[in-house]
Amino acid sequence: MMKFNGISFYPAALTERKRQFQAAQKYVDSEVLRRAEPYVPMQTGKLRQSGYAGTRIGSGVVQYTAPYARPRYFKGRAKRGLQGKFWFSRMKSDHKEKILSGAKEKFK
């Protein structure tokens, strides 16, 4: 009978991978905010600012905290240029590959 106690890794390797993952996550979070700016509806700029205020870079969660963010995202007015509803989804379809390739660079 064999007993499996799990896998152990060299601690320095785990530390380095964790650092690389954190760097990649910070990159993705900041790039999502930066690249979404042209897509976010703009009237006073508070909605865009709420994205930076509501996001802790590196957490993996980008959150727009303005009270009207959710209605604007799902039921926003017609697009004006790039601005309009579903700004994250539209930004992602335009820039996903660039963001992913930049994140992969953080793992080298």
Steps between C-alpha positions, in 0.01 A plus 500: 500500500626846409427811697503837325580799721490767232755683298766723644677771306818689555391803709699751296328381182158549657596847620619598153185368331283683751689823428459447126128431538452815711687708243285357220179565697600860571575546131162357394304712750673823402476425127129424527439837666725687257364339185137528616521879546395589143205261525357624832214749456619850580299786633689634801774238524378362833419159352853459366649619828286253691673217313838606638358573845312169523784280379790372704765436234614140526180366654360370172176695546434818304199676643328824404347629823294796379136445602388521138771271359280190477208668320742672261673171426186303418252767389723784390420740224591433141870490426681825432826406335640221717306611807187314594353201678687172545830690499701219659376236256568721200845598630581134564406397148725775360802463733493154658797361306717805578423476871569124509828530312613772741408281797698209353807725489475530880560124529837508322 
